[in-house]
């Protein structure tokens, strides 16, 4: 994606003087944010493939029939399974948001080419590049995404059973 973006921005060559200079920092931040977000997704992928993070529905579905299990152990395992599901959902949401941002920037890149070769004024290029640079804010919001529920409160409530 970075290659496509770089090619589109380089193709502006002179069409919109000073534009890239003004937006260079934000475009650099966007590329960095893509890397950070992709890294977080890869970290979650590695974490979720570890044996301790495999979902184990057998433990939570047999809690009524397994009289030998201590209630505290069952509650802790139930919470652990819930946390694993939440981690999987976080990963799915982060990936979806990153792919959406990448698709939007790709769309804007093609619009830059259309504008340039279609004879649009330089102000159109400025508008499109500014939208690409603004993707930094969108990706920053995505990177800051967290589940709606406070993890510490959930764990304390579950274990108090």
C-alpha positions, 0 to 999 in steps of 0.5 A, spaced: 500 500 500 505 504 501 508 503 494 501 505 491 501 511 495 508 513 494 507 512 486 501 517 486 504 522 490 510 522 486 506 522 480 503 529 482 510 532 480 509 539 480 501 539 479 500 542 486 507 545 488 508 545 496 502 540 497 507 534 499 511 538 503 505 541 507 502 534 508 509 530 508 509 529 516 502 527 516 503 522 510 509 519 514 505 518 520 499 515 516 505 510 514 507 509 521 500 508 524 499 502 518 505 499 521 503 499 528 496 497 527 499 491 523 504 489 528 498 489 533 494 485 529 500 480 528 501 480 536 494 478 537 495 473 532 501 470 535 498 470 542 491 467 540 495 461 537 498 459 543 495 453 546 493 457 553 488 461 548 485 456 545 477 456 546 475 450 550 468 450 550 468 443 554 470 446 560 464 451 561 459 447 558 460 441 563 460 446 569 453 443 572 455 436 571 462 436 573 461 436 581 468 435 582 470 442 580 470 448 585 466 454 583 471 459 583 475 454 578 469 454 574 468 462 574 475 463 573 475 459 567 469 462 564 472 469 565 478 466 561 474 464 556 470 470 555 477 474 555 479 470 549 473 471 545 474 478 547 481 478 544 479 475 538 473 480 537 478 485 538 483 482 533 477 482 528 475 489 529 482 492 528 483 488 522 477 490 519 478 497 521 485 497 518 483 494 511 477 499 511 482 505 512 487 502 506 481 501 502 479 508 503 486 511 501 487 506 495 480 509 493 483 516 494 490 514 490 486 512 484 482 519 485 488 523 484 490 519 478 483 521 475 484 528 477 491 529 474 489 526 468 482 528 467 485 535 467 482 537 474 485 544 477 491 543 482 486 545 488 483 538 487 489 534 488 490 538 495 483 536 497 485 529 495 492 529 499 489 532 505 484 527 505 489 521 505 493 525 510 487 525 515 486 518 514 492 518 520 486 521 525 482 515 523 487 510 524 489 513 530 482 512 533 482 505 530 488 504 534 485 507 540 479 502 540 478 498 546 472 494 549 466 497 552 467 493 558 472 495 564 476 488 564 478 489 571 471 490 574 469 484 570 474 479 573 473 482 580 465 481 579 466 474 576 471 471 581 467 474 587 462 468 585 
